[in-house]
Amino acid sequence: MPGSLLYAGLFVFPTFAGFFYSLTDWDGVSPSYRLVGASNYVSTLQSIVFHKAFFNNVKFMLTVVLFQTVVSLALALLLAKNSKINAFLRALYFFPAVLSSVSVGLIWSFLYDPSIGLLGGMLQQTGLGALSPNWLGDPRIALYSVVAVQVWAHAGQMMIVFIAGLHSIPAELYEAARIDGGSRRQVFLQVTWPLLAPSAAIVVAYTTVQSFKAFDLIFTMTDGGPNYGTEILTTYIYHLAFANYSFGMASAGSVLFLALLSPLTYLQFKALRAGRITY
């Protein structure tokens, strides 16, 4: 009963309250409001900023899933063998996942700074300073600059999942493949990857939901700018609620976000169950 009451108070009631406020014009401050029906949903779906935030979210998610999966798999293959140096490198690559996203965002904002940042300084030292872009100030590359930080921060975390999957593959299968004269490429494609598929499903599902809900990293580094170049659904909702005081519109955006995120969460749950059954 205490757990049920806590869950109802922190999750169930706010969910229904958010849906109710999405049907009003409440500004989040005034004690009064009026019902406006589905007009908030219509306005949100017609909003150019909402469309841009949604497509930025999709681009961010797909890019992160692709690169984070590839990088984490490559690290796992390199560091799969148990040794002291590999244990040290695993801990080193996992360390960014321990840091808060706000700390990571602040560190990389400094590194990306076009005036005093390390990346710009390195290009200056090599005589390529003229080629140094404005990493977070150019709408064409700002989103991908944040993608690089997201991958850097979480590739080590997903590497651990792949290493666990690699250690669950029987060594006899590799011995049989080598006896049959299989090359490294053939062994990977015919033995490693098929048996690593459950781990890959977990990594892809977790990374998909994780990147779709990204907020603190983007908020810290760009606040959705420049010119909505890194605006995603979570920052869009935040700006509506706490910058424009349009809590009704923000609630409508949150309900739509929930509708988009629910299928992804279901797929993540299925992937995690598949991983438990396999292992």
N, C-alpha and C positions, 0 to 999 in steps of 0.2 A: 504493500500500500504506500509506504513513504516514497519508494522509487517511482511508482505510478503517478503520485501527486507531483513529484518533482519534474517528471517528464512532461506531464500535462501542463504544468505552469510555465516551463521554459521552452517547450516546443509546440505542443498541440494548440494551446490558447493563442500564442503569438501568430501561428500560421493562420488560424481563422480570423484573428484580428487584422492581420495584414490583408487578407482577402476582402474583409469588410471595408477597410480604409481605402482599398483600391477602387471602391465604388463611390468615393466621396471626393470633395475638393479640399480636404483638411490640409493645413499648412504646417502641421506639427507643433504649433504654438497656441493658436486660438482655441478657446474652450468649445467653440461652436463650429459646425460644418454642415454642409448640405449634400444630399445624395445626388450624384450626377450619372448614375448608371454605368454603362459601358463606355462612356466617352473617353475616360482615361486610357482604356485599352486601344480605342480607335486612334487617339492622338499619339500614343506610343508607337503603334504599328506603322503610322504614317510619318513618324519622325525620321529625318535624314540622319540625325546623330545616332539614333537607335540602330538603324540599318548599318551605319559605319561601325558602331561598337560591336554588332553581331558578327560582321564579316572580319573585323580585326580579331575577335575572339576565335573564330574558326581558323584564321591564318596562324594565330599564335599557337593554338592547340595542335594543329597538324604539323607545324614546323618543330615544335618542342617534342612531340611524340616521335617523329622521325629521327631527329638528331640525338635525343636523349637515349632512345632505344639502341641506336647504332653505337654510340660512344660507350654506354654502359656494358653492352655485349662485348665490345672490343677490349675494354678494361678487364672484364671477367675472364675472357679467354687468355689474356696475358698474365693474370695474377691468380689463376685457378689452383696452381700447385701450392701446397702448404710449405712455406719456408719463412725464415725470419724476415728477409727483405720483402717478400710478398705481403706478409702480415703488416709490416710497417707501411708499405705503399697502400694497402687496403684502408688502413686507418687514416692515412693522409688524404686519400681521395674521398673518404666518407665524411671527413671533418666539416666541409661546408654545409652538409645537411644538418649539423648540430646548431649552426648559427641561425639566428632569427632572420626572417626575410627582410626586415627593416635594416638590420646591420649589413646584410649583403648588399641591399640597394644603396645604402650610403657609401659603402666602400667602393662599389663599382661606379657610382656617380662621380666620385673623386677621380677614379682611374680614367673615366671617359671625358673628364673636363678638358675642353679644347685648349685652355690656357696653361693650366698647371698639372694636367693629368699625366699619368705615367705613359699611356699609349701614345699620346701626342709628343711627349718628350723623347720617347724612343725613336719615333719617326724623324724628329728634329735632329737627333744625334746622327742618324744615318743619312741625312741630307734629303729626306723625303717629307719634310714638314709641310710642303705645299699640297701633298696628297692626303694630309690628315683631315678626315671628315669631321663634321659636327655630329658625333655619334648619337646624341640624344636630342639635338636641335633640328635635325633634318627629318621631315615626315616620311621620306622614302626609306630610311634605314633605321629609324628610332625603334620600331617594333622589333626588328631583327637583332638590334643591339641588346634589347631586354631578353629576347629569346636566348642569346648566348649566355647571359647571366643565369637564367633559369636552368639551362642545361648544365652549366658549371656547378651550380649549387646542388643539383639532385642526381647527376649521373652516378656519383659514388654510392648513393643510397640504392639505386636500382641495380648497380653492379653486384651488391650483396645478394640480391634475389637470383641473379643469373649464376653466381658462384654456387649458391645452394643447389640450384638445378643441375649444374655441371657435376657436383659431387654426388648427386643421386644416380648418375648414369653408371651402370656396371662396367668395371675395367675390362671384363672379359669381351665385351662388344668391341672395344678398341683393339684388343689383341687379335680377335678374329678378323677385323677389317685389315689390320696390317699384314696378317698371314695371307690374306687374299690379294695382297698387292695394291690396296687402295691408297691413293694419294691423299695429302692433307685436305685438299678441296673436296674430294669424294667422301672422306671420313666425316668432314663437317656437314656436308649436305645429306648424307645417307644415315649417319648415326647421331651426331651431336644435335643438329637442328631439330629433327623430328622429336627427339626425346626432351628437347629444351622448350618445345612449344608451350607447355603449360606455364612455365616461368615467363616466357615472352608474353603470353596472354595477360598474366598478372601485371607485368611491367606496363604494357600498353594501356590496360584498363585504368590502372592507378594514375599513370601519367596523364591520360586523357581528362579524367575528372579533376586532377590536381591543377592542370594548366587552364582548364575551363573556368575554374573558380579563382584564378590568380587575381589578387587585389593589392596586397601590401607591397609587393615588389614594384609593380607598375606605379602605384600611388607614390611610393618613395622616390622613384627615379624620374618620372615624367609627369605624374598627375594627369595622365591621359593625353597630354600634348605631345608634340606641337601640332596645332590645328587638328585635334582629334586623331592624330596619327597613331596613338597607342591607346585610345579609348576602348575599353572593353565593357561588357555588360555590368560587371560589378562596380567599376568606377563611374559608369553612366548612372547607375542607381544611386550611388553615393552623392554625386553632384546634384542630382535632382532633389534629394532629401535635405542635404546639409549645406548646399550652396544656394539653391533656388527656393528652398522651403516648400517644395511641392511634394508633400508626403503622399498624397493620393496618387500622383503620377509615379512616384518611386515605388509605391506598393504594387501598382499595376505592372511595372517593370519587373519587380521581384516575383510576382506570380508567373509571368511569362518566362522568366529565367528558371523558375522551378519546373515549369512544364518542359523546358528544353533540357534541363539537367537530369530529370528523373530517369529517362531511358538510359543515359550514360551511367548513372549510379546502378541501375539494374544490371547492365552489362558487366560493370565492375564486380558486383556481387556474384554473378554467374562465373566470372573468370576466377575469382577467389575460391569459390566452391570447387571448381574444376581442378585448381591447383591442390587443394586439400585432398581430394579424392585420388589424384595421381600420385601424390607423395605418401 
